[in-house]
Amino acid sequence: MRRKFILGVLMQRHAILYLCLTAAAAFMAGPAFAHTGEGLAGGLMSGFLHPILGWDHVVAMVAVGLWGAVLGAPAMWLLPVVFPLVMAFGGALGVMGVPVPAIETGIALSGVVLGLLVAFFVKAPLSVAAVIVGAFAIFHGHAHGTELPEAANPLAYGVGFVVGTGLLHAIGIGLGLFTGHAAGRAAVRVAGVVIAAVGGLFLAGLA
């Protein structure tokens, strides 16, 4: 019991550190691009705010962190890495104009599916979880790649977008660490239901 408690504390500290580093990266990177005019419209801050201001993206990215926490290590740390890496690939496809069908449907479904996986505490193998997360990441990345303003700096926008995504993953991980308690597990299940419901609203065109 004592060993589990210590492990839980260490995991929480890692999550907090990840969250702090992600936020710090955003603030440190901002001035580097701002003085060249690339941190404004279509630049770093635009990329950073894009996933945070879109609820369809927010719920899916938080769900990735939540599901990773439900699965436990190493999924808790690997899934939030897989998502932005594959998302960057999807973004590149969008920038190049390579068509990917049913983008909006895929984004909405990501919230529904990932939310339900969290709500029911589905324990998938790491390889299966990575494929599911990676598949949805392509839709999210492609959507933002095609929305990238022509005058924007792709590198600045991409850095901001990845940092914003990492912040949302970290929030999901932090919330998911409460699964060690009965009340925490119930709260995470409710969060999964809410995420799935939001995804459902977007899927039905009601949000």
N, C-alpha and C positions, 0 to 999 in steps of 0.2 A: 504494500500500500504506500509506504514511504517512498519507494523507488518510483512508483507511478506518479506520485505528487510532484516529485522533483523533476521528472521528465516533462510533466505538463507545464510546470513553471518555465523550464528551459524553452519549450516550444512556443509559449506565449512571448517570451523575450525575443526569440528569433523573429516572430511575426511582427512585433513592435519595431524591432530594428529594421526589418525589411520595409515597413511602412515609412519609417523616418528617412531611410536612405532614398526611397523613391521620391518622397516629397522634396528632400534636399536636392536631388538631381534636377528636379523641375526648376527650383529657384536658382540653382547655380547655372543651369544651361540658359535660362532666360536672358540674363544680361549679355551673355556671349553673342547671342543673335540679335538682341534688341538694338544695339548700337549700329547695326548694319541695316536695320529696318526689316529684318527677316523674322522677328519674333511677334509680329502683329498679324494682320489679315493673311491667312494662308500660310503662316510660318509656324514657329514652335508653339506659341501660346494657342494658336488656332487648333493645331493638332492635339495639344494637351486637353483643351476644353471639349473637343469634338465628341469623344466617347463619354465624357462625364455629363454632357448636356443632352444626350440622346437616351431616353429611358429604355429603348429596345436594346441598346448596346450595354447600358449600365447593368441591367438585370442579368444578362448573359455572362458578363465578365465577373460580376460578384459571384454568380453561381459556379463558375470555374473554381474560384478560390474555396467556396463552401464545399463543393464536391470533393476537391482535393483534401480538405481537412477531414471530411467524412471517411475518405479512403485511408487517410493516414500517410505517414512517410513510407516511401519516397514520393508518392503521388502528390502529396501536399505541396512539394517544392517543384516537381517536374511539370505538372500540368500548367501552372502559371508561366512556365518557360516555353512549353510547346505552343500554347495559344498565340503569344505575340510573334514567335518565329514563323509559324505557318500563316498568321495574319499578314505579316510583311510580304510573304509570297503572294497571297491573294491581292494585297495592295499593288504589287508590281504588275500583276495581271490587269488590274483595273486601270493603272496608269498607261499601260501599253494598248489598252482597248480590246484585250482578249475577252470575248463574251463568256459569261458564266450564267446559266439559266436560273431563274427563280431566286434572285438575290434576296428580295424583301421577304419572301416566304421562308427562305433558309434562315434569315436573321430572326424572324418571329419564332420559328420552330426551335431555334437554339434555346430561347427562353423557356419554351414549353418543356422540351426534353430534359434540359439540364435542371430545371426547377423540379421536375418529377423525380429525377435521379436523386436529388438532394432530399426531397420530401419523403421518399421511401427508403432512404439510406442504402441505395443500391451499391453493392460491393463488387464492382467489375474488376477484372484483371487490369494491370497497369497498361498493357499494350492496347487493350480494347478501349480503355478510358482515353488514352492518348489519341487514338484514331477518331473517336467521337468528338473530342474537343478540337482536334485539328481540322476535321471536316467543317465544323461550324465556323472556325476561325477564318477559313477561306472566304466565306460569305461576308463576314464583317470587314475583312481587309479589302475585298474587292469593292464593296460599297464606298469605303472611304477613299480608295484609290481613284475611282471614277469621279468623286466629288472634289478632288484636289484642284484648287483654282489654278488656272494656267500661269498666273504670275507668281505663284507660291514657290518657295524653295523646298523641293521634295525632301531633302535631308533634314531640314529644320522641322518640317511638318511631321516627318516620320519619327524623329526623336521625341517630339512632344506627344505624339499619339501613343508610342510605346510606353512612355512614362505615365501617361494618364491611365492606360490599360493596366500597367503594373500596380498603380495605386488602387484601382478597383479590385484587382485580384487580392491584394494585401488586406483590404477590408473584408473580403469574403473569407480569407484564411483566419483573420482575427475573430470573426464571428463564429466560425466553425470550430474553434478551439474550445468552445463551451460545451461541446458534445460529451465531455467527461462527466457531466452532471445531468440528472434526469430533466431538470427544468431547462437546461441548455439544449438538450436534444430536442425537446418539444419546441423550443424557440426556433431552432434550425429547421425543423420540419415545417413549421408555419412559414418561415422565410421561403422555403422551397415552394410551398403552395402559392404564396404571393407572387413569386417569380414566374411560375408556370401560368398563373392567371394573367399577369401583365403580358407575357408572350402570347397568350390566347387572344387577348384584346387586339394586339397588333396583327395577329394572324387573321382575325375576323374583320380587320379594317376599322375597328372601333376606337383605335388610339393613334 
